[in-house]
Amino acid sequence: KPAAAAISAALATYLLPAVPEGAVWVQDPDLYHATLYHASSHAKPVPATSGDVLTEARAIQAVAAATCPIRAVLERVVLTSTGVVVACWQATSAGAEPAALRASLAAALPNA
């Protein structure tokens, strides 16, 4: 969370004064997230019953308990030509590797 707060503060200091008011929507740094795995998408929806969802939720909790936390450091911040600010993170040896988490999720979610 400290890195997210630092990025948000830097945006407020350097980016917001340089663009028209209302041109940038700033995410609450407490709500930042990283998507490491998609179990389905709008392009390939996977129908699921409430029982299926509960089973998947338990599988995800088991994977997270075995592989998390992922420790990472902020490597760089990129501002795209369309105004999207992307935080690029590098996993450190102190935590789990994101690829291992993805592989574990793929194994635990056979319908994904």
N, C-alpha and C positions, 0 to 999 in steps of 0.2 A: 504493500500500500504506500510506503513512503515514495517509491519511484513514480507511482501514478499521481500522487499529490505534487511532486516536483514537475512532472510534465504539464499538469494542469496550470500550475503557477507560471511556468515558462510561457505557455500559450497566452495566458492573461497579460503577461508583461510584454511579449514581443510580437505575437500574431494579431491579437484583437485590435490593438491600436492601428495596425496597418491595413485593415480591411473595413468595409462599410459596416455600420452597426447592424446586427441581425444576420450578417452574411455567414457567420460561423456558429454552429451549435456546439456547445461545450458539454461533454459528458461529465456527470458527477464522478470524481475519481474513486469514490467508494463503490461505484457500480461497474467499474472496468471489468472485463472478462477476457478470457482467451478461449477460443474454440479449438480443441485438439482433435475432435472426432465427431463425425455426423453419423448418427444411426440411420437416418433416412433424409430424403430431401423432397422438395416439391416436384422435382423431375422424376423421382422414383419413389412414390409414397409406399409405406409399408403399413397395411391395415393391422390394427392391434386391438384386442379386447382389453378390458380393465385388468384381467388376470395376466395377460401378456405384459402389460405396462408394469405391473407390480413385480413380475418375475425379472424383467429387465432392470428395474430400479434396484432390486436386490443384487443382481449380478454386477451392476455398476458400483454399488457400495462395496462389494467384496473386492473388486479390482482396485478401487481407490484406496481401500485399507491396506492392500498389499503393495501398491506402487507409489503412493503419494507420501509426502509432498514432492513436487518438482521444484527444485531450487534453480533460480535463474537470475542473471544480472542484465540490466538494460544495456544493450550494445549501441543502439542508435535510435534516433527519432527521425522519421521521414515525413515530409509534407508533400503529398502528391499534387499533380497539376489540377486535380479536381477539388482540392482542399481537404482531403482526408489525411489525418495525422495517424501514422502507423508507428507503434512502438515495436522495435525489433529486439527480441530477447535471446540470450544465449544460455542454455542449460549449463549448470556447473556440475562438477563431479560430486558435490555434496548431496545431490538429490537424485531422483529418478530421471531417466532419460525419456523425453516425450515419445520417442518411437516405441519404447517398451510399453508405455501406457496405451498407445494406439493399438499395438499388437494384442495386448491383453484384452482390450475392449472388443476387438474384432473376434477374438476367440470366445469371449463371454456372450456376445450378441450375434448369434448365427444368422439372424434374419436381417442384419444390417447390410 
